[in-house]
Amino acid sequence: MPPIREMLAETGITEQQWRVLRVLAEHGPQSSSTLASRASLLFPSLTRIAQTMHAKGLITLSRDEEDRRRQMISITDEGQKIIDDKADQAAEIVADLKQRLGEKRYETLLDTLALLDPNTADE
């Protein structure tokens, strides 16, 4: 989506990386599989994206204390700074989308997109 790409141009992160940061900022540390689902990414894609983000210092990767097979992902202060710095601009993009679509169409769009998430499809 061009407005998001423009917003992120100076940050050096992709739209997918932005989604990962937003999910982590909103929901806190979580397993790779939960994060992939919430960020609407395929698990193999998230694995690759997470390695890149870890190298950039945006996230931390660790093993779950109870189940060492599960990888846990957390946002770093640097990752949170990107979210905080772009929050107003992101809100403006959403407000513009709502204005262009109208409130009802915007809500319909969100409901339709939620159908793509296997965790919310039956709600």
N, C-alpha and C positions, 0 to 999 in steps of 0.2 A: 504494500500500500504506500504510494508515494509520500503522503505527509509523514508517515512514521519513518520511512527511509531518510527523508530530509532531516527530521528531528535527530536521528541517530548518526548522521553523517560525521559529525565532529567527535563522537564518542568512540568510534572504532569498533562498535559492536553491530551485529546483524539483528534483524527483526526476531529471529528465533532466539538469539541470546537475550534480547529484551524480554521476550515472553518468559524465559527461564527466570530471569531476575525478578520480574513482576510476581510470578507465582511464589518464589522463595520469600520475597518481601511480604507478601500477603499471608502465606500459610506457614512460614518458618521452615526449619530443616525438615527434610523428608527423604524417603527412599527414592532411588533412581526411577523405579517403575511408577511410583505415584507421581513424581515430577513429570515424567514423560506424558502420562495421561493428562494431567492438569494443564500442561503447556501445549497439548495437542501435537506431540511429536512422537514419531516412531522410536522405540527403545534404542535401536542401533544408532539412529541419528542423535539422540540425546547423549549417548556414550561419547560420540565424536565431539559434539558441541561442548560437553562438560570438560573434556580434556583441554580443549582450546581455552575455555573460560577459566579453568584452574591455572593454566600457564599464564594468563593475563592477570591473575590475582583477584578475580571477581567472585569466585566460589571456593569453598573448601570441600574436599572429598575425604570421607572417613568410613570406617567399617562400623556397622551397627553393633553395639555392645552385647545385645542378646542373640543376634543371629549374624555371625561374622561373614556370612555369604552375601548379606545385603549391604550395598553401598549407600551411605547417607550423604546428602548434599546440603550445604548451607551457604548463604550469601555472606560475603565479607563486607567490611566497612567500605571498601572501594566500590564494590557492586552496589551497595545501598546508596552510596553517594550519587551514582548515575541515576538511580530511581528518583532520589530526592531532587536532584538538579533538573530533571526533565518532567517532574510531576505536573507543574503548571502548564507546560507546553502540551503534554499528553492530554490533560483535561480540556484544553482548547480544541484539540483535534476531535475529541469525543463530542464536545458541545457543537462544533461545526457539523459533524455527522448527524447529530440529533436534529439540528436546525434544518439541514438539507433533506433529511428523510421524514421528519415529523416524529413526534413522540411515539405514536402507535406503530409506525413502520420500524422505528428503531427497536422497540421492544419485540416486535415480531422477528426482526433480524437476530437479536440475541437468543430468542427462544429457538429459532431454527438452527443457529450455530450450536446451541446446547445439545441438540439432537445428535450431533456428530460425536459427542463425548460419550463413550460407553458407560461412564460412571453416572451420567444423568439422563440417559435415554429413556429409562423407565419411570422417571419422576413425573 
